[in-house]
């Protein structure tokens, strides 16, 4: 009988998982369907940081035959994924929340919300601050006699990588808080490792940003500030929260 109950519980969990996945995909599909009519407009807006820096008469080009169709479509899907992320995270939360302890629930939701907001902030910082500076530098160093005509697919891939790099890099405070709450490090250890962290941040920024000092500094400096913010948040939470396992599940 116990074995049958266990199999029933597993089957119920699988049904719940399928339901949550389907709801998430439906939400993503609805957002994508709403964005598809504006795919070309989205691409035009996304390409503005480069177009504004190009010499007079220069423009983006499509090297591949199907690029004018697939590039805006790819951008619309990425935008739909980013915009529907709160809904997708809610479905994941609704699936795992019943098995969490009260303390874990109290901590997980603010961490999820903070990580989402920080990712959006990183993408916005990349679009409004980093991309104009990077493209201004690249057009400035273009040799005489060379026409800077970028393929629309190559441009989209470049920009999406920048978005992901800055969006994920801005998650640093959340990562530090999680490490402290799990007991792997302490705020004091993070403070002591500040010098090593700064060196690591600048090395990471040099690797994932375009080959110019401006974009490297634009990633490294915010990450250094976010590192400090993560230490402060971790110290505050570690003082307020009791040891893990003291509260039972709901």
N, C-alpha and C positions, 0 to 999 in steps of 0.2 A: 504493500500500500504506500509506504514511504517513497519507494522507487517510482511509482506511478505519479505521486504528487510532485516529485522532483522533475519528471519529464513534462508534466503539465505546466509547471512554473517556467521551465525553459521555453516551452512552446508559446506560452503567453508573452514572455519577454521578446521572443523573435517576432511575434505578431505586432507587439508594440513598437519594436525597432522598425519594422517594415512600414508601419503607419507613420512614424515620425519622418522617415526618409522620404516617403511619398509626399507628405505635407510640405517638407522642405523643398523638394523638387518642383511641386506645383507653385509654391511661392516664387521660386526662382524663375520658373517659366512665365508667370504673370508679369514680373518686372521686366524680363527680357522682351516679351511681346509688346509691352508699353514703350520700350526704348528703341525697338527696331525701326519704327518710322523716322526716328531722329538720329539714326546711326551716322549719316553723313554730316549732320550738324555737330554731333559729338566729336567726330574726327576733326572737323574744321576748328572747333574750339580747342581741342587738344594740340593741334599743330600750330596754334597761334604763337607760343613762345619761340618757336624756330622761325616762323614766317616773319615775325617782327624784326628778327635780327638778320635776315637774308638781304643781300644787296638788291637794289632796285631791278625789277625784271626777273629775278630768280624765283623759283618755285619748287615744290615737291614734285616728284615724278613717280610713275608706276612702271617698274621694269617688267614685272610679270603681267600676263594678259588679265588674269582674274584678280589681281591685287585691288583694283578699285571696288570690287565687291566684297572680298574676304577681309580686308583690313578694317573697314567700318564694322563688319559683322563681329570680328574678333573683339574690337573695342566695346561694342554693345554688350557682348557676353561678359567681359571683364567688369564693366560698369554695373551690370545687373547683379553679378556675384558680390561686388562690394556693397551695393545698396541693399541687397537682401540678406546680408550677413547677420543683422540683428535677428531676423526671423529664423535663419538657419541655426544660429547659436541658441535661440529659444527652444527649438525642437530638440537639440542635443541636451540642453539643460532639463527639459521636461522628462527626457528619458532616464537620465542618470540621477536626478534629484531625489526620487523616492528611496534610493539606497544610501544616501549620504547622511552623516551625522549632522546634528543641529549646528555644531560649530563649523563644519565644512560647508554647509549651506550658507551660513552667515558670511563666510569669507569668500566663497566661490563667486557669488553674484557680483559683488563690487569689483573683484578681479577681472571677471569677464567684461563688465561694462567699461572698466578702465582700459583694458587692452584694446577694446574696440575703438574707443575714443582716441587713444594714442595712435592707433594705426591710421585712422582718418586724419589726425593731425599731421602725421608723417607724410602722408600722400599730399595733403594741402601744402605743406611746407615745400615739398619737392616741386610742385607745380608752380606755385606763385613766387618762390624765391630761388630755388636751385636751378631749374631749367632755364629761365632767362639768363642767369649768370653764366651757366655752362655754354649755352649757344652763343652768347656774346663773346666769350673767350674763343670758342672754336672758329667763329667767323672772322675774328680779329687775326688769328694766326694762319688763316688760309693763305697759301702762297699766291703770288701774283700769277695771273694767267690760268688759275684753276677755278672753275665754276662749281660752287657748292650746290649740288642738286641731289638731294637725299631721296632715296626710295621710300614710299609711304609704309611699306611693310617693315623695312629696317628701322625707320623712325619709330613706329609703334612698338616694336620689340625693345628698342632702347629705352623708351619712356616707361614702359611697363616694368622693366628691370629696375629703373630708378625708383618708381613708385614702391615696388616690393622691398627694395633695399632700405628706403627711408621709413616705410611703414613698419617693417619688422624691427629696424634699429630703434625706433621709438618705443618698442615694447620693453626696453631695458629695465625700467623701474618695476614693472610687473614681474619680470624674471627674478630680480633681486629679492622682491618681497616673498615670492614662492620659495626661493632657496632658504631664506631665513625662517619662514614658517615651517618648512620641512626639517629644520634643524641641521642642515648641511653646513651653513655658515652663520656667523653672528654679525650684527651691525658693526661691532668693534673690529672684527676681522676684515669687513669690507672697507672700513676707514683705513686700516693699516695697509691694505692692498691698493689704496688709491693710486699711488704712483705707477704700479704695474698695470693697473686698469687703464690709466690714461695712455700709456705707451701702447697697450693692446688696441685701444680704441683708434688711435691714429694709424696703426698698421692696418686694422680692418677697414678704416675709411679709405686708405690709399688703395686697397685691393678692390673694393666694390664700387668706387666712384670713377668717373672718367679721369684721364691722366692730366689733371690740372689741380693746382694748389687750392683754388677757390672752392671747388666742389668738395675737396677733401676737408677743408676747414668747416664748410657748411654742414658736413655730417659729423665731424669729430667734436666740434664745440657743443652742439645740442646734446650729443651723447654724453659728454662729460657732465653737463648740467643735469641730465636725466639720471646719471649715475648717483649724483649727490641727492637728487630727489628720491631715488629708490632707497638710499640709506636712511633718509629721514622717515619715509613711510614705513620701512621695515622696523625701525626703532620704535615708532609709535605703536604699530600693531603688536610687536613682540611684548610690549609692556602691558597692553590691554588684554591680550588673549591668554587663556589658561593653557596648560599643557595639553597636547593632543590626546584624545581618547578619554577625557574626563566627562564628556557629554555623550549620552547614548543616542541612537537613531530615533527619528520621529516615528 
